[in-house]
Amino acid sequence: MSGAIARATDSDAGAGRRWVALIWLLVFYGSALGNTASTWLAARRDGQPLLLWQVLTWELSSATVSLLLLPALIWLCTRWPLHADVWRRRVPLYLAAALVWWLLHVSGMVLLRKLVYLAVGAHYDFGALRLQWLYELSKDLRTFALLVALRHALAWYGRRRQGEAHLLAAPDEGPPVEPLDRPERFLVRKLGRDFLVATADIEWVQASGNYVNLHVRGHDYPLRSTMAAIEARLDPAVFVRIHRSYLVQLARVLAIEPLESGDARVHLADATVLPCSRRYLAALRVVAGQAPTPQRVEAAQG
């Protein structure tokens, strides 16, 4: 039940997403309106018979289709980011995605323009197809590269501001102060400062692309790892897998709410609600029954 997860942080995350959406709207439509003004004024200066609604249609159709394609680009950058150790292998994927962007962007904006022109009783002529498609290709490749770079820059800044977690490395000399296969602390780098987060303070873990987010007292610290890898490093008597994308610290579980679908919701002590898939539910009940936490109860269905 992904719609019910993490209610304690949903409002903040939703507000953040709304601000991001507003910024993208301002970027694309602000640029479109600026280009409209420049093109129309240049046409008037040169005595060209160009109407304002025509220029608006050209620019706004391009911006609208780009915005519709943007979530796919963001998903691509999140799912297969261009990190230093993998970017060479992923460049062909991004080149293929750029070509798909070009084809969909040009097809979509031409369709929108034809519909607008048809609505006002006019005819839209895209021009010489080969030249126009090549012209749009050169523009769209630059736009795609710029958006990918901007997305990666924003993600990097977000991790820097939020704080990125790292596993403690083995010391150059002498034995480690704690077992590396069961880390007791994680190193968090945030805006140039390093501090330690105790493993015992991690409330739950969520998969996020090439990262997992360590949720600690209302903050998410991204750790570059897979769920399987982090699960293997955490104590199975303390942290339990409840979903393909979630691990939870057992001591934080307040109640397990079964659902008619066979899945469940896991209620935490801080009012957070996480999904539990039927695949992991039986094991969670077994481990919860063995754990010395008398405050834990199983909620009645319904």
N, C-alpha and C positions, 0 to 999 in steps of 0.2 A: 504494500500500500504506500507507494511513493508520495501520494498526495498528502499523507498524514505525517510525514517524517519531520522531525526536528522543529516542532512548533515553537519552541522557546526562541529560536533564531529566525523564524520565517519572516517576521515583520521587518527586521533589519535587512535581511537578504532581499526581500521584496522591494524595500525602499531603495537599496543600492541598485537593483536591476532597473528600477524606474528611472533613476538618475542617469544610468548608462544609456538607456534607450533614448532619453531626452537629448543627451549629448550627441548621439549618432544622428538623431533627427535634425538637430541644429547644424551639424557638420554637413550633411548631404543637402538638405533643403536650403541652408544658408549659402552654400556654394552654388547651388542651382540658381537661386535668385540673383546672386552676384554675377554669374555668367550671363543670365538673361539681360540684366541691365547693361552690361558691357557690350553684348552683341547688338542689342537694339539701338543703343546710342551710336555705335560704330556704323550701323546701317543707315541711320538718319544722317549722320555726318557725310556719308558717301553717296547719299541720295538713292539708296536701294529701297525698293517697294516691299518692305518687310513689316508685318503686323506684329504687335506685341504678343497677342495670344498664340501666334505661331512659335515664337521664341520660347515662351513659357511652356508650351506643350513639349518642345524638344528637350528642354532642360529638366523639367519636372518628370517626364517619362523616364529619362535616364536615371535620375535620382531615386525614383520609386522602385524601379526594378533592382537597382543596386541594394537598396534597403531590404527588399524581399530576399535577396541572395545572401545578405550579410550573416544571418544566423548559421548558414552552412559553412561559411568561411571561418567564423569563430569556432564552430564545432571542430573543423579540421585542425585549426591551430591548437585547440585544447587536447584533442585526441592524439595528434602526431606533431608535437612541438618541435621546432628546429633547434634542439640543444646542440652544444658544441660537439658532443661525441656521436651524434647520429645525423647531423644535418645533411651530410653528403648522400646518405642512403635515401633521404626523404625529398631531396630536390626533384627527382623525377615525378614523385607524387604531386608536389606543388605545381609543377609545370603542367601536368595533366589537369589538375583542378583549375588552373588559370585558363586553359583552353575551354573547359566546360563553362567557366564564368563568362568568357567572351561570347560563346555561342548562345547561352541563355540570356545574357544581358542585351545583346543586339536584337535577338528575336523578340524578347519581351518589350523592349522600348519601341521597336517598329510597330508591333501589334497595338500598343497603347496609342501611338500617334495616329495610326490608321483609324482607330475607333473614334478618337477625338475629331479628326478631320471629317469622318463620315457623319458624326453627330451635328456638325455645323454646315453640312452640305458641300464640303470641299474634298479634294483628293490629295493624299500625301504620296510624294514620290521620293523614295529613298535614294535614288540616283543610280549611277553605274555600280552594279552589285559587287564586282570583284574589287574595285578601288575602294568602295565604301567599307566593305568587310575588312580589307587590309588596314584601312585607316582606323577603324574601330578596334582592330586587334592591337595596334600599337598603343592606343590609348588605354585599352582595358588591361594589357599586360602591366603597364606602369601603375594603373590604379590598383590592381590586385596586389602587386608587390608592395605598394605603399600601405595598403590596408593590413597585409600580413605583418609588415614591420611594425606598424602601429599597434596591432594586437599583441605581438610579442613584447613590445616595450611596455605596454600597459600591464601585462601579466607579470613582467619582471618587477615593475615598480610596486605592483600590488603585493608581491611576495616580500619585497624588501620592507615595505611599510608594515605588513601584517606579521612578518617574522617567519623565516624558513627553518625548519627543523633538520638536524643532521644527526646521524649516529656517531657516537664518540669513536674516534679511531684509536687503534692500539698505539701506546707510547713508543717513541724511538728507542728508549732504553728501559729495562726493567719490566716486571709483569704489570698487566693492567690492574687498575684499582677496583674494577668490577668486571664480572663476566661479560665478554663481548657478545655471547650468544643469547644472554638474557639481560639486556641493558636496563640499568636502574634509572638512568637519566638520558635525556636527549639535549643536544646543544642547539639552541635557537639563535640565529643571527637576525637581528632586526635593526635596520638603519645604522649599520656600522658597529653595533654593540652585540656582544655575545653574552648569553645567560643560559642557565640550565633549567630544564623542566623535568621534574621527577616523573618516572613512568607511572607511579601510583596516583598521580594527579590527572592522568588521561582518563576522561570519562567515556568517550567513544571515538571510534575511528571510522572515517568514511572514504571510500575510493573516489578519486577525481582525476580521470585520465591517467597520466603517467605519475600521478602523485596520490598519496593518501593524506587526508587532513586529520591531524590530531586535535581533538576538541578538548580544550582545557579551560575551565572556568569562563565560558563564554567567548573564548578566542579559538580560532582555527589556525594551526600551524602546519603548512604543507610540508610533507616529507617525500622526497623522490623515491618511491618504492611501489611495489605491487602489494595487493592485499595478502597474497599467499606468502610473500617474503616477510611482511611485518607480522603476520600471524605466527610465523615460525619463530620470530624473535621474542614474542611476548609470552608470558607464562600462561599456559592453557588453563591453569586453575584459577586465574584471575581474569583473563580476557576470553570472551566466548564469541564465536562467529554466529551471527543471527541472520545474515543475509549475504548474498554474494558481494555486496558493497558496504557491509557494516560489521564492525566488531564492537563489543560493548564490555565495559568493566562490570563484572557480575555484581560487585558490591553496590553499584549505582542503580541496579534494577529494583524497582518498587513493585511492579505488577506486570503480569503477562495477560493480555486480553485476546482470547481466541476469537477468530472471525469465521463466518459461515463458509468462506472459501477454503478453509483449511490453513490459511496463513494466520498471523497474529500481529498485534501491536505490543511493543515493549515500552512500558512507561518507566521513566527514570525519576529519581528523587527530585530533580530540579524542574519537573513538568515537561521535559522533552519527551517526545513520542517517536520511536524508531520502528521501522518495519521489520518483521521477522517472517521469513518464508518457511513454508511447511517442511522444506528440506532440512532446516536446522532446528525446527521447533522441538522435536522429541529430545534431541541432545541438550538443548537449553533447559528443558524441564528436568532432565536427569541431573545436570550439573547444578541447577538452582536448588534442587531438593537436597543435594549433598552439602551445599554451602552454608556456613554458620551465619546466616543473616535472617533473624527471626522476623524482621519487619517486612520481608518479601511475601506477597500473597499473589494468588492467581485470580484475576478479576473474573467475575461471572460474565458469560456471554450475553450480549444483548444490550 
